[in-house]
Amino acid sequence: MIKVFTSSWALFLGLLLLMIGNGLQGTLLGLRGALEGFDAAVMAWVMSAYFAGFMFGSRMAPGMIQRVGHVRVFAALASMISAGFILYAAVPDPIAWAAMRFVVGFCFSGVYVVCESWLNDTSTNETRGKTLSLYMIVQMVGIVSAQGIVNFADAGSYILFVVMSVLVSVSFAPILLSATPAPVFQGAKPMTLRRLYETSPLGCIGMFFIGAVFAGMFGMAAVYGSEKGLSVADITTFVAMIYIGGMVAQYPIGWLSDRMDRRRLITFICLAAAAAMIPSALFADSYVILLIGALALGGLSNPLYSLLIAYTADYLQPEDMAAASGGLMFINGAGAVLGPFIVGTMMTALGADFYFVFMGVNFAIIAGYGFYRMTRRAAPSVEDTSAYAYVAPQASPVAVEVAQEYAIDLAEHEEQEKESAST
């Protein structure tokens, strides 16, 4: 992995700075919104706008790259992100924030497509798995690090917004000055949503509701902490625990995914997650229980994203996997747009503790539908399933396609080894 980092250190450094800036954005807006007197329902509209922008950006970014190239798209979109971060503090109005969140979400989607395409182009079949793993580690480290930075300045001042803008602006340098040539972008033709649903109903339904969960986590966690009256340090620790849980649980769940019926594993994880939300909803006055709930929330939900993609791939031909990834991300984005709005309305009308109730209900719906699907058709044998490859919820369709390509290569390599051993 060290060799992978040294060969693409400029890209990884630029990505790290971008992720710190993006990690600061969600938490800082949640804190600043409370200081400005915006309630959870108002902040829900603001937070939803990012995911709407991201969803549209994932559709439009490939065309932009094909027309003007990676470098120009990255420079233009990153510049708009930097400007948007400054304007948050200059115009503390929910309508203006929602508009800027939409633009920032759109731009980040395009930036991710550029970075992921570049990394994929610089990797080989032998290094693609390590590159993908390092990419996800850098993403998580950046977001978790951002939670610590929030504690160094007052959320009511300009300082942290300036820091966000500077981080994104500085991220241009290592990426745009890299000696690595820009790759040739090739977009996959998306699969129709109807065909995708007919191929994997559980994959589609699960992606929609896990999208609502992710948006509630990444967009509304800081808002929840503010509604509960937690200190800035407590809120940032609470948010960090969500991401740490996601990092810790990936390997064991991925290991299980390659050794048992994935539909059963999805159903079991969702049941466990729904049950884990109950103590946090009932005993939310205990900060320790809140942290445990955040750890469980991140640890059980983040692997589900990759697990649902791998489960859907089990019913597809290898040549269809890239096309299906765009549809799955669109469905996930639709759930993400609705998630903050619903949880924000619930928190305003019924109390902040319904944050965890919302999460538990979404997990329960996926689990219930998983049980239903078990009665409709048999699961494929474990030997015939594709390999599990971790994909972060923040990634673009490019990362999903790369992960599936890596999973296919890994499966083919394992099959060749079995054939060689038998002869």
C-alpha positions as CSV (number, residue, x, y, z in Angstrom):
1,M,0.0,0.0,0.0
2,I,3.0,2.3,0.6
3,K,4.0,1.9,-3.0
4,V,0.4,2.8,-4.1
5,F,0.5,5.9,-2.0
6,T,3.9,7.1,-3.2
7,S,2.9,6.6,-6.9
8,S,-0.3,8.8,-6.4
9,W,0.5,10.8,-3.3
10,A,-0.6,14.1,-4.9
11,L,-4.1,12.8,-5.7
12,F,-4.4,11.3,-2.2
13,L,-3.2,14.5,-0.5
14,G,-5.6,16.6,-2.6
15,L,-8.5,14.2,-1.8
16,L,-7.6,14.3,1.9
17,L,-7.9,18.1,2.0
18,L,-11.2,17.9,0.1
19,M,-12.6,15.4,2.6
20,I,-11.6,17.5,5.6
21,G,-13.4,20.5,4.0
22,N,-16.5,18.4,3.3
23,G,-16.4,16.8,6.8
24,L,-16.3,20.3,8.3
25,Q,-19.3,21.4,6.2
26,G,-22.0,19.2,7.6
27,T,-21.0,19.5,11.3
28,L,-20.3,23.3,11.1
29,L,-23.7,24.1,9.4
30,G,-25.5,22.0,12.0
31,L,-23.8,24.1,14.8
32,R,-24.2,27.4,13.0
33,G,-27.8,26.7,12.2
34,A,-28.6,26.3,15.9
35,L,-26.8,29.6,16.7
36,E,-28.9,31.3,14.0
37,G,-32.1,29.9,15.5
38,F,-32.9,27.5,12.6
39,D,-34.9,24.5,13.9
40,A,-34.5,20.9,12.8
41,A,-37.2,21.1,10.1
42,V,-35.6,24.1,8.5
43,M,-32.1,22.5,8.7
44,A,-33.6,19.4,7.0
45,W,-34.3,21.4,3.9
46,V,-30.8,22.8,3.9
47,M,-29.2,19.3,4.4
48,S,-31.4,17.6,1.8
49,A,-30.2,20.1,-0.9
50,Y,-26.7,18.7,-0.8
51,F,-27.9,15.2,-1.6
52,A,-30.2,16.5,-4.4
53,G,-27.2,18.3,-5.9
54,F,-25.0,15.2,-5.6
55,M,-27.7,13.1,-7.3
56,F,-27.9,15.4,-10.3
57,G,-24.2,15.9,-10.4
58,S,-23.6,12.1,-10.6
59,R,-25.7,12.1,-13.8
60,M,-24.2,15.3,-15.4
61,A,-20.5,15.1,-14.4
62,P,-19.6,12.4,-17.0
63,G,-20.9,14.5,-19.8
64,M,-19.0,17.5,-18.6
65,I,-15.8,15.6,-18.4
66,Q,-16.2,14.2,-21.9
67,R,-16.7,17.7,-23.3
68,V,-13.9,19.7,-21.6
69,G,-11.7,17.1,-19.7
70,H,-10.8,16.2,-16.2
71,V,-8.6,19.1,-15.3
72,R,-11.0,21.9,-16.3
73,V,-14.0,20.2,-14.7
74,F,-12.1,19.7,-11.4
75,A,-10.8,23.3,-11.3
76,A,-14.2,24.8,-12.1
77,L,-16.1,22.7,-9.6
78,A,-13.6,22.9,-6.8
79,S,-13.5,26.7,-7.2
80,M,-17.3,26.8,-6.8
81,I,-17.1,24.7,-3.7
82,S,-14.5,27.1,-2.2
83,A,-16.7,30.1,-3.0
84,G,-19.8,28.4,-1.5
85,F,-18.0,27.6,1.8
86,I,-17.2,31.3,2.3
87,L,-20.8,32.4,1.3
88,Y,-22.3,30.2,4.1
89,A,-20.9,32.6,6.7
90,A,-21.6,35.7,4.6
91,V,-25.3,34.9,4.0
92,P,-26.7,33.0,7.1
93,D,-30.1,32.4,5.6
94,P,-31.7,29.0,5.2
95,I,-32.9,29.6,1.6
96,A,-29.4,30.8,0.6
97,W,-27.8,27.9,2.5
98,A,-30.0,25.4,0.7
99,A,-29.1,26.8,-2.7
100,M,-25.4,26.7,-1.9
101,R,-25.7,23.2,-0.5
102,F,-27.3,22.1,-3.8
103,V,-24.4,23.7,-5.7
104,V,-21.8,22.2,-3.4
105,G,-23.3,18.8,-3.6
106,F,-23.4,19.0,-7.4
107,C,-19.8,20.1,-7.5
108,F,-18.5,17.5,-5.0
109,S,-20.1,14.8,-7.1
110,G,-18.1,15.9,-10.2
111,V,-14.9,16.3,-8.1
112,Y,-15.3,12.7,-6.9
113,V,-15.8,11.4,-10.4
114,V,-12.6,13.2,-11.5
115,C,-10.5,11.9,-8.6
116,E,-11.8,8.4,-8.8
117,S,-11.3,8.2,-12.6
118,W,-7.7,9.4,-12.1
119,L,-7.0,6.9,-9.4
120,N,-8.5,4.1,-11.4
121,D,-6.4,5.0,-14.5
122,T,-3.1,5.1,-12.4
123,S,-3.8,1.7,-10.9
124,T,-3.2,-1.8,-12.4
125,N,-5.0,-5.1,-11.9
126,E,-2.5,-5.9,-9.2
127,T,-2.9,-2.6,-7.3
128,R,-6.5,-1.8,-7.9
129,G,-7.7,-3.4,-4.6
130,K,-5.1,-1.5,-2.5
131,T,-5.8,1.7,-4.3
132,L,-9.5,1.4,-3.6
133,S,-8.8,0.6,0.1
134,L,-6.4,3.5,0.5
135,Y,-8.9,5.8,-1.2
136,M,-11.6,4.8,1.3
137,I,-9.2,5.2,4.2
138,V,-8.3,8.7,3.1
139,Q,-11.9,9.6,2.9
140,M,-12.7,8.4,6.4
141,V,-9.6,9.9,7.9
142,G,-10.4,13.3,6.3
143,I,-14.0,13.3,7.7
144,V,-13.0,12.2,11.2
145,S,-10.1,14.7,11.3
146,A,-12.6,17.4,10.4
147,Q,-14.5,16.8,13.6
148,G,-11.5,17.6,15.6
149,I,-10.8,20.8,13.7
150,V,-14.3,22.1,14.6
151,N,-13.3,22.4,18.2
152,F,-10.5,25.0,17.5
153,A,-12.8,27.9,16.7
154,D,-16.2,29.4,17.4
155,A,-18.9,28.1,15.0
156,G,-20.4,31.6,15.2
157,S,-17.4,33.3,13.6
158,Y,-16.0,33.3,10.0
159,I,-12.8,31.4,10.9
160,L,-14.0,27.8,10.3
161,F,-15.7,28.8,7.1
162,V,-12.5,30.4,5.9
163,V,-10.6,27.2,6.8
164,M,-13.0,25.1,4.8
165,S,-12.6,27.3,1.8
166,V,-8.8,27.4,2.1
167,L,-8.6,23.6,2.4
168,V,-10.5,23.1,-0.8
169,S,-8.5,25.8,-2.6
170,V,-5.2,24.3,-1.5
171,S,-6.4,20.8,-2.7
172,F,-6.2,22.1,-6.3
173,A,-2.4,22.3,-6.2
174,P,-1.3,18.7,-5.6
175,I,-3.9,17.4,-8.0
176,L,-3.6,19.9,-10.9
177,L,0.2,20.0,-10.6
178,S,0.6,16.3,-10.6
179,A,2.7,14.8,-13.4
180,T,0.2,12.0,-13.8
181,P,-1.6,12.5,-17.2
182,A,-5.4,12.9,-17.1
183,P,-7.2,9.7,-18.0
184,V,-9.6,9.2,-20.9
185,F,-13.1,9.1,-19.4
186,Q,-15.5,6.3,-20.5
187,G,-19.0,6.5,-19.1
188,A,-21.2,3.4,-18.9
189,K,-24.7,3.5,-20.3
190,P,-27.1,3.3,-17.3
191,M,-29.5,0.4,-16.8
192,T,-33.2,1.3,-16.6
193,L,-34.6,1.4,-13.1
194,R,-37.3,-1.0,-14.0
195,R,-34.9,-3.6,-15.2
196,L,-32.7,-3.0,-12.2
197,Y,-35.7,-3.5,-9.8
198,E,-36.7,-6.7,-11.6
199,T,-33.2,-8.0,-11.3
200,S,-32.8,-7.2,-7.6
201,P,-35.9,-5.9,-5.7
202,L,-34.1,-6.1,-2.3
203,G,-31.1,-4.3,-3.7
204,C,-33.3,-1.4,-4.9
205,I,-35.5,-1.1,-1.9
206,G,-32.5,-1.5,0.4
207,M,-30.6,1.2,-1.4
208,F,-33.5,3.7,-1.1
209,F,-33.9,3.3,2.6
210,I,-30.2,3.1,3.4
211,G,-29.9,6.4,1.5
212,A,-32.4,7.9,3.9
213,V,-30.3,6.6,6.8
214,F,-27.0,8.0,5.4
215,A,-28.5,11.4,4.8
216,G,-29.8,11.4,8.4
217,M,-26.4,10.4,9.6
218,F,-24.2,12.7,7.5
219,G,-26.6,15.6,7.3
220,M,-28.5,15.7,10.5
221,A,-26.2,14.2,13.2
222,A,-24.8,17.7,14.2
223,V,-28.4,19.1,14.1
224,Y,-29.5,16.3,16.4
225,G,-26.6,17.1,18.8
226,S,-27.5,20.8,18.8
227,E,-31.2,20.0,19.5
228,K,-30.1,17.9,22.4
229,G,-28.0,20.7,23.8
230,L,-24.7,18.9,23.5
231,S,-21.5,20.9,23.6
232,V,-19.4,21.4,20.5
233,A,-16.8,18.8,21.7
234,D,-19.6,16.3,22.4
235,I,-21.2,16.8,19.0
236,T,-18.0,16.4,17.1
237,T,-17.2,13.2,19.1
238,F,-20.7,11.9,18.4
239,V,-20.3,12.5,14.7
240,A,-16.8,11.0,14.6
241,M,-18.0,7.8,16.3
242,I,-20.4,7.2,13.3
243,Y,-17.5,7.2,10.9
244,I,-15.2,5.2,13.2
245,G,-17.9,2.6,13.5
246,G,-18.1,2.4,9.7
247,M,-14.3,1.8,9.4
248,V,-14.1,-0.8,12.1
249,A,-17.0,-3.0,11.0
250,Q,-16.2,-3.1,7.2
251,Y,-13.8,-6.0,7.4
252,P,-15.7,-8.5,9.6
253,I,-19.0,-7.9,7.7
254,G,-17.2,-8.1,4.3
255,W,-15.6,-11.4,5.5
256,L,-19.1,-12.8,6.4
257,S,-20.5,-11.5,3.1
258,D,-18.2,-13.8,1.1
259,R,-19.1,-16.9,3.2
260,M,-22.9,-16.9,3.7
261,D,-26.2,-16.0,2.1
262,R,-26.0,-12.2,1.6
263,R,-29.8,-11.7,1.8
264,R,-29.8,-13.3,5.2
265,L,-26.8,-11.2,6.3
266,I,-28.5,-8.0,5.1
267,T,-31.7,-8.9,7.0
268,F,-29.8,-9.8,10.1
269,I,-27.7,-6.6,10.1
270,C,-30.8,-4.5,9.6
271,L,-32.6,-6.3,12.5
272,A,-29.5,-5.8,14.7
273,A,-29.3,-2.1,13.7
274,A,-33.0,-1.5,14.4
275,A,-32.6,-3.1,17.8
276,A,-29.5,-1.0,18.5
277,M,-31.4,2.2,17.9
278,I,-33.9,1.5,20.8
279,P,-31.6,2.2,23.8
280,S,-30.4,5.5,22.1
281,A,-34.0,6.6,21.7
282,L,-35.1,5.6,25.2
283,F,-32.0,6.6,27.2
284,A,-30.8,9.6,25.1
285,D,-29.9,11.6,28.3
286,S,-26.9,9.3,28.7
287,Y,-24.0,10.5,26.6
288,V,-22.3,7.2,26.8
289,I,-25.3,5.4,25.3
290,L,-25.5,8.1,22.6
291,L,-21.9,7.3,21.6
292,I,-22.5,3.6,21.6
293,G,-25.6,4.2,19.5
294,A,-23.5,6.3,17.1
295,L,-20.9,3.6,16.8
296,A,-23.5,1.0,16.1
297,L,-25.3,3.2,13.6
298,G,-22.1,3.8,11.6
299,G,-20.8,0.3,12.0
300,L,-24.0,-1.4,10.9
301,S,-25.1,1.0,8.2
302,N,-21.9,1.7,6.3
303,P,-21.2,-1.9,5.3
304,L,-24.8,-2.3,4.1
305,Y,-24.1,0.0,1.2
306,S,-21.3,-2.2,-0.2
307,L,-23.3,-5.3,0.8
308,L,-26.4,-4.3,-1.2
309,I,-24.2,-3.5,-4.2
310,A,-22.5,-6.9,-4.0
311,Y,-25.9,-8.6,-3.5
312,T,-27.3,-6.9,-6.6
313,A,-24.2,-7.9,-8.6
314,D,-24.9,-11.6,-7.7
315,Y,-27.8,-11.4,-10.1
316,L,-26.0,-9.6,-12.9
317,Q,-23.6,-10.5,-15.7
318,P,-20.2,-8.9,-15.2
319,E,-20.7,-6.7,-18.3
320,D,-23.9,-5.3,-16.7
321,M,-22.4,-4.3,-13.3
322,A,-21.1,-1.0,-14.3
323,A,-24.4,0.0,-15.9
324,A,-26.3,-1.0,-12.8
325,S,-24.1,1.0,-10.5
326,G,-25.5,4.3,-11.8
327,G,-29.1,3.2,-11.2
328,L,-28.3,2.0,-7.6
329,M,-26.7,5.3,-6.8
330,F,-29.6,7.3,-8.2
331,I,-32.0,5.2,-6.0
332,N,-29.8,5.8,-3.0
333,G,-29.7,9.5,-3.8
334,A,-33.5,9.7,-4.0
335,G,-33.7,8.2,-0.5
336,A,-31.0,10.6,0.7
337,V,-32.9,13.6,-0.5
338,L,-36.0,12.6,1.5
339,G,-34.1,11.4,4.6
340,P,-33.2,14.8,6.2
341,F,-36.6,16.2,5.5
342,I,-38.5,13.4,7.2
343,V,-36.2,13.1,10.2
344,G,-36.1,16.9,10.6
345,T,-39.9,17.1,10.6
346,M,-40.1,14.3,13.1
347,M,-37.5,15.9,15.5
348,T,-39.4,19.2,15.3
349,A,-42.8,17.7,15.9
350,L,-42.0,14.9,18.3
351,G,-38.7,15.7,19.8
352,A,-35.0,15.3,19.1
353,D,-34.9,11.6,20.3
354,F,-37.0,10.6,17.3
355,Y,-33.7,10.9,15.4
356,F,-32.9,7.3,16.4
357,V,-36.5,6.2,15.9
358,F,-36.3,7.3,12.3
359,M,-33.1,5.3,11.8
360,G,-34.6,2.2,13.4
361,V,-37.7,2.4,11.3
362,N,-35.7,2.5,8.1
363,F,-33.6,-0.5,9.2
364,A,-36.8,-2.4,10.1
365,I,-38.3,-1.8,6.7
366,I,-35.3,-3.2,4.9
367,A,-35.3,-6.2,7.3
368,G,-39.0,-6.8,6.7
369,Y,-38.6,-6.7,3.0
370,G,-35.6,-9.0,3.2
371,F,-37.8,-11.6,5.0
372,Y,-40.4,-11.1,2.3
373,R,-37.9,-11.7,-0.5
374,M,-36.8,-14.9,1.1
375,T,-40.3,-16.3,0.3
376,R,-40.1,-15.3,-3.4
377,R,-37.0,-16.9,-4.7
378,A,-34.0,-18.9,-3.6
379,A,-30.7,-17.2,-3.0
380,P,-27.7,-18.0,-5.2
381,S,-25.1,-20.4,-3.8
382,V,-22.2,-18.8,-2.0
383,E,-19.8,-20.3,-4.5
384,D,-21.6,-18.4,-7.3
385,T,-21.6,-15.0,-5.7
386,S,-19.2,-12.1,-6.5
387,A,-16.6,-10.9,-4.1
388,Y,-17.4,-8.1,-1.6
389,A,-15.6,-4.8,-2.2
390,Y,-16.0,-1.8,0.1
391,V,-17.5,1.4,-1.4
392,A,-18.0,4.5,0.8
393,P,-21.5,6.1,0.6
394,Q,-19.8,9.4,-0.4
395,A,-18.2,7.9,-3.5
396,S,-19.4,8.5,-7.1
397,P,-20.5,5.9,-9.7
398,V,-16.9,5.6,-10.8
399,A,-15.8,4.1,-7.5
400,V,-18.7,1.7,-7.6
401,E,-17.7,0.5,-11.0
402,V,-14.1,0.2,-10.0
403,A,-15.1,-1.8,-7.0
404,Q,-17.1,-4.2,-9.1
405,E,-14.3,-4.5,-11.6
406,Y,-11.9,-5.4,-8.8
407,A,-14.4,-7.9,-7.4
408,I,-14.7,-9.6,-10.8
409,D,-10.9,-9.7,-11.2
410,L,-10.6,-11.2,-7.7
411,A,-13.3,-13.8,-8.4
412,E,-11.7,-14.8,-11.7
413,H,-8.3,-15.1,-10.0
414,E,-9.7,-17.3,-7.3
415,E,-11.4,-19.5,-9.9
416,Q,-8.2,-19.9,-11.8
417,E,-6.4,-20.9,-8.6
418,K,-9.0,-23.5,-7.8
419,E,-8.7,-25.0,-11.3
420,S,-4.9,-25.0,-11.0
421,A,-5.2,-26.8,-7.6
422,S,-7.5,-29.4,-9.0
423,T,-5.2,-30.2,-11.9
